Amino acid sequence: MKFSELGIHDDLLDAIDYMGFEKATPIQEQAIPKILDGKDLIACAQTGTGKTAAFILPILDLLVDLPGGETTTLIIVPTRELAMQIDQQVQGIGYTMGIHSIAIYGGGDSDTWGQQRQALTQGADIIVATPGKLISHLNLGYVKFDTIKFLILDEADRMLDIGFYDDIIKIISYIPKERQTLMFSATMAPKIKTLASKILVNPDEINIARSKPAEGVLQAAYLIYNQQKNKLISHLISENSEYNSILIFCSTKRAVNELARVLKRQKFAAEPISSDLEQKEREEVLQGFRSKRIRILVATDVMSRGIDIKDINLVVNYDVPQDAEDYVHRVGRTARADATGVALTLVNEDDMYKFHQIEELIEREVFKIPMPDHLGKGPEWQKPNPRNKHRKGNFHKHKKGSSNQRHKKPFHKKR
């Protein structure tokens, strides 16, 4: 469906057209009319499907007819990166309409705090905030949210995972009960429905799809010993020069820093990003990655949600994520919208059980690529015995010549 068929204001359509968008994604097609009708909404859709625009566009449309100078919309998000991203999108689309926004998040200097306080006291049309920093301002008593008409929780499941439930409830206590509330999430876990029952009124529900990587993601895995990982990463980067935007996920900040150092010593344009960096440093690294000045970004899961960077060719899971859902968010950084991309996971002998759980979640068996000959063999693939699949460590080996051992074209050969 085209955006012009959704009843959106002409000024918004001009902005959308200028940005090169014509057709709405399924989540946008379903959510926008419900939001324009004033419905409370709980919406679940996988990462990379356009959830942000699904609420930004109708909210901007509704704000066109409201007087300016008052804070009418509060968007709560789990991370500063997502707050900045949404704020940038609002300003980009709403600039010609005279709609203003500000992002409220931690890590800034005294000037940043002053700008945030001014916006919270004098009014900005849209406030995009992380819970912790917003609570800090609320505790000082000068924040007035009595004109809020729209409340949006984005990446709600992530906020609950981090432990922001109590902060969210406290923030909502400052907001008028007469409002429109929207919840967007990548998963529809029971805790999401519990929160929805407390803060939404007769909501409509949208559930686009189960958590699975986008169809455009070509997924594969290497069975590998830990001591082989750095050599394989270097080999993949060297042999695939056409990949000019590579995102590597590590499970710890220490692993992020160590791998980035290894790649830099090999003269690759690589940088680490984690919570160890100051906010200004993180923004500089992200800008370098977006502009392709930095070819390889080595990151913790802070980058797995909410960061919209176009044209990432390759995502590598240096470690198998602890949670199967996190795998979907990680690999969702490539193949955004209708694009294509490659996602590779390095699976050591201790992580095979976790990787099998990922395969069960996404309802497919991920192709296992043989190691390059010069790096030596990796461990053999094992998976839980179907009769005892809930027992960790109870495995049986695939027979030689099984489908996991066959391949058409390995990634370590240049294509």
VODO-189606 format. One record per residue (C-alpha): residue number from 0; x, y, z. Coordinates in steps of 0.2 Angstrom, whole numbers, plus 5000, padded with zeros to 4 digits. Layout:
% residues N
   i   xx   yy   zz
 NUM    X    Y    Z
...
This chain:
% residues 415
   i   xx   yy   zz
   0 5000 5000 5000
   1 5006 5018 4996
   2 5008 5030 5010
   3 4996 5042 5000
   4 4982 5029 5003
   5 4984 5030 5022
   6 4976 5047 5024
   7 4992 5056 5029
   8 4993 5075 5028
   9 5000 5082 5012
  10 5015 5090 5020
  11 5020 5073 5027
  12 5018 5065 5011
  13 5030 5077 5003
  14 5043 5074 5016
  15 5041 5055 5014
  16 5042 5057 4995
  17 5058 5068 4997
  18 5066 5054 5008
  19 5062 5041 4994
  20 5049 5031 5002
  21 5033 5026 4993
  22 5026 5010 5000
  23 5022 5006 5018
  24 5028 4991 5026
  25 5016 4979 5034
  26 5018 4986 5052
  27 5016 5004 5045
  28 5001 4999 5034
  29 4992 4991 5049
  30 4997 5003 5063
  31 4995 5020 5055
  32 4976 5020 5052
  33 4973 5013 5070
  34 4984 5027 5077
  35 4975 5041 5067
  36 4959 5034 5073
  37 4965 5037 5091
  38 4966 5019 5096
  39 4978 5013 5110
  40 4989 5000 5102
  41 5001 4986 5106
  42 5011 4981 5091
  43 5024 4967 5088
  44 5035 4966 5073
  45 5053 4960 5070
  46 5067 4972 5069
  47 5070 4980 5053
  48 5052 4981 5048
  49 5049 5000 5050
  50 5042 5001 5067
  51 5048 5018 5071
  52 5040 5026 5056
  53 5024 5017 5060
  54 5022 5028 5075
  55 5031 5044 5070
  56 5021 5047 5054
  57 5004 5046 5062
  58 5009 5056 5077
  59 5016 5070 5067
  60 5000 5070 5057
  61 4990 5072 5073
  62 5001 5086 5079
  63 4999 5096 5063
  64 4982 5102 5070
  65 4987 5105 5088
  66 4994 5122 5094
  67 5013 5122 5096
  68 5023 5127 5111
  69 5017 5113 5122
  70 5024 5096 5125
  71 5011 5084 5118
  72 5021 5068 5115
  73 5032 5058 5125
  74 5042 5043 5117
  75 5051 5032 5130
  76 5066 5021 5123
  77 5079 5010 5131
  78 5095 5017 5125
  79 5103 5034 5121
  80 5107 5028 5103
  81 5089 5025 5099
  82 5083 5041 5107
  83 5095 5051 5096
  84 5090 5041 5081
  85 5071 5044 5084
  86 5074 5062 5087
  87 5084 5064 5071
  88 5070 5056 5061
  89 5057 5067 5069
  90 5067 5083 5065
  91 5070 5077 5048
  92 5052 5073 5044
  93 5044 5087 5054
  94 5055 5101 5050
  95 5044 5109 5036
  96 5029 5107 5048
  97 5037 5117 5062
  98 5037 5102 5074
  99 5051 5102 5086
 100 5059 5088 5097
 101 5073 5084 5109
 102 5081 5069 5115
 103 5084 5067 5134
 104 5097 5054 5138
 105 5112 5053 5150
 106 5131 5055 5146
 107 5131 5073 5141
 108 5139 5089 5149
 109 5131 5103 5159
 110 5126 5112 5143
 111 5117 5096 5138
 112 5108 5096 5154
 113 5103 5114 5153
 114 5096 5111 5135
 115 5086 5096 5142
 116 5079 5106 5157
 117 5074 5121 5145
 118 5065 5109 5134
 119 5056 5101 5148
 120 5051 5117 5156
 121 5047 5128 5141
 122 5040 5114 5130
 123 5045 5104 5115
 124 5032 5096 5104
 125 5040 5079 5106
 126 5051 5072 5120
 127 5061 5057 5116
 128 5069 5050 5132
 129 5078 5036 5141
 130 5069 5031 5158
 131 5084 5034 5169
 132 5088 5052 5163
 133 5070 5057 5163
 134 5067 5051 5181
 135 5082 5062 5186
 136 5073 5077 5179
 137 5057 5072 5186
 138 5064 5070 5203
 139 5069 5089 5203
 140 5051 5094 5202
 141 5051 5106 5187
 142 5045 5094 5173
 143 5027 5097 5168
 144 5018 5084 5158
 145 5000 5089 5160
 146 4999 5093 5141
 147 5004 5075 5136
 148 4992 5068 5124
 149 5002 5054 5116
 150 5013 5041 5125
 151 5024 5029 5115
 152 5035 5015 5122
 153 5047 5009 5109
 154 5057 4993 5111
 155 5046 4989 5126
 156 5053 4972 5128
 157 5071 4978 5129
 158 5066 4991 5142
 159 5059 4977 5153
 160 5074 4966 5150
 161 5085 4980 5156
 162 5074 4982 5172
 163 5065 4999 5168
 164 5048 4993 5173
 165 5047 5003 5189
 166 5054 5018 5181
 167 5041 5017 5167
 168 5027 5016 5180
 169 5034 5031 5189
 170 5035 5041 5173
 171 5017 5037 5168
 172 5011 5043 5185
 173 5016 5061 5179
 174 5006 5059 5163
 175 4987 5063 5161
 176 4976 5047 5161
 177 4967 5054 5146
 178 4980 5050 5133
 179 4983 5039 5118
 180 4996 5025 5122
 181 5006 5015 5110
 182 5018 5001 5114
 183 5030 4994 5101
 184 5040 4978 5104
 185 5050 4965 5094
 186 5042 4951 5105
 187 5025 4948 5113
 188 5032 4940 5129
 189 5020 4938 5144
 190 5028 4953 5153
 191 5024 4964 5138
 192 5006 4959 5140
 193 5006 4962 5158
 194 5013 4980 5156
 195 5000 4983 5142
 196 4986 4978 5153
 197 4991 4991 5166
 198 4994 5006 5154
 199 4983 5004 5139
 200 4964 5005 5137
 201 4955 4993 5126
 202 4970 4992 5114
 203 4970 4985 5097
 204 4984 4972 5094
 205 4995 4970 5079
 206 5007 4955 5078
 207 5016 4955 5061
 208 5026 4939 5063
 209 5036 4928 5075
 210 5054 4933 5079
 211 5064 4928 5063
 212 5077 4936 5053
 213 5071 4945 5038
 214 5070 4935 5022
 215 5085 4945 5014
 216 5097 4938 5027
 217 5108 4924 5021
 218 5112 4915 5037
 219 5127 4903 5040
 220 5138 4897 5054
 221 5156 4891 5056
 222 5160 4877 5068
 223 5176 4883 5077
 224 5187 4882 5091
 225 5190 4899 5101
 226 5209 4900 5096
 227 5203 4900 5077
 228 5191 4914 5079
 229 5202 4929 5076
 230 5211 4921 5061
 231 5194 4917 5053
 232 5188 4935 5056
 233 5204 4942 5047
 234 5202 4929 5033
 235 5184 4934 5030
 236 5187 4952 5030
 237 5202 4950 5018
 238 5194 4939 5006
 239 5178 4949 5004
 240 5184 4966 5000
 241 5167 4970 4992
 242 5160 4971 5010
 243 5163 4989 5015
 244 5152 4989 5030
 245 5154 4975 5043
 246 5147 4974 5061
 247 5154 4961 5073
 248 5145 4957 5089
 249 5155 4951 5104
 250 5146 4946 5121
 251 5158 4956 5132
 252 5166 4973 5132
 253 5183 4965 5135
 254 5181 4954 5119
 255 5175 4969 5109
 256 5191 4979 5114
 257 5203 4964 5111
 258 5196 4960 5094
 259 5196 4978 5088
 260 5215 4979 5094
 261 5219 4964 5084
 262 5210 4971 5068
 263 5219 4988 5070
 264 5236 4979 5071
 265 5232 4971 5054
 266 5228 4988 5047
 267 5209 4986 5045
 268 5198 5001 5048
 269 5190 4995 5064
 270 5184 5003 5079
 271 5176 4996 5095
 272 5159 5003 5103
 273 5152 4999 5120
 274 5147 5008 5136
 275 5165 5010 5140
 276 5165 5025 5128
 277 5159 5042 5132
 278 5144 5048 5123
 279 5153 5060 5111
 280 5166 5046 5107
 281 5151 5034 5103
 282 5143 5047 5092
 283 5159 5049 5082
 284 5162 5031 5080
 285 5144 5029 5074
 286 5146 5043 5061
 287 5162 5036 5055
 288 5153 5019 5052
 289 5138 5027 5043
 290 5150 5037 5032
 291 5160 5021 5028
 292 5176 5029 5035
 293 5176 5015 5047
 294 5173 4998 5038
 295 5172 4987 5054
 296 5162 4991 5069
 297 5165 4979 5084
 298 5151 4980 5096
 299 5142 4974 5111
 300 5123 4971 5111
 301 5121 4990 5113
 302 5120 4990 5094
 303 5109 4975 5092
 304 5092 4986 5093
 305 5086 5002 5087
 306 5101 5008 5077
 307 5096 5011 5059
 308 5112 5010 5049
 309 5109 5007 5030
 310 5119 4995 5019
 311 5128 4984 5032
 312 5134 4970 5021
 313 5140 4958 5034
 314 5135 4954 5052
 315 5146 4942 5062
 316 5142 4934 5079
 317 5159 4932 5086
 318 5150 4924 5101
 319 5133 4915 5100
 320 5121 4926 5110
 321 5115 4920 5127
 322 5097 4923 5122
 323 5090 4916 5106
 324 5079 4932 5103
 325 5095 4942 5103
 326 5101 4933 5088
 327 5087 4939 5078
 328 5090 4957 5084
 329 5109 4955 5080
 330 5107 4948 5062
 331 5093 4961 5059
 332 5106 4975 5058
 333 5109 4969 5040
 334 5095 4966 5026
 335 5086 4981 5032
 336 5069 4984 5024
 337 5070 4974 5007
 338 5089 4974 5006
 339 5100 4958 5007
 340 5114 4954 5018
 341 5125 4940 5026
 342 5125 4935 5044
 343 5138 4923 5050
 344 5139 4915 5068
 345 5155 4907 5075
 346 5150 4892 5085
 347 5162 4884 5097
 348 5159 4867 5105
 349 5151 4874 5121
 350 5139 4885 5111
 351 5131 4872 5101
 352 5116 4869 5112
 353 5113 4888 5112
 354 5114 4889 5093
 355 5102 4874 5092
 356 5089 4884 5102
 357 5091 4898 5090
 358 5087 4886 5076
 359 5072 4881 5085
 360 5066 4899 5087
 361 5069 4904 5069
 362 5062 4887 5063
 363 5076 4883 5051
 364 5092 4874 5052
 365 5106 4886 5048
 366 5119 4880 5035
 367 5136 4875 5043
 368 5151 4881 5032
 369 5167 4870 5032
 370 5182 4880 5039
 371 5195 4886 5027
 372 5208 4872 5024
 373 5223 4883 5030
 374 5214 4886 5047
 375 5212 4868 5051
 376 5196 4858 5056
 377 5184 4864 5068
 378 5173 4854 5080
 379 5160 4842 5073
 380 5142 4848 5074
 381 5131 4841 5087
 382 5113 4844 5092
 383 5102 4838 5106
 384 5095 4820 5104
 385 5076 4822 5099
 386 5072 4810 5113
 387 5081 4821 5126
 388 5081 4838 5118
 389 5078 4847 5134
 390 5093 4840 5143
 391 5108 4851 5140
 392 5123 4842 5134
 393 5114 4826 5128
 394 5120 4826 5110
 395 5121 4814 5095
 396 5133 4817 5080
 397 5127 4819 5063
 398 5132 4806 5051
 399 5145 4810 5038
 400 5137 4816 5022
 401 5122 4824 5031
 402 5114 4840 5024
 403 5125 4850 5037
 404 5141 4844 5029
 405 5136 4848 5011
 406 5137 4866 5004
 407 5136 4875 4988
 408 5148 4889 4989
 409 5158 4893 5005
 410 5159 4911 5011
 411 5178 4910 5013
 412 5180 4909 4994
 413 5179 4926 4986
 414 5163 4928 4976
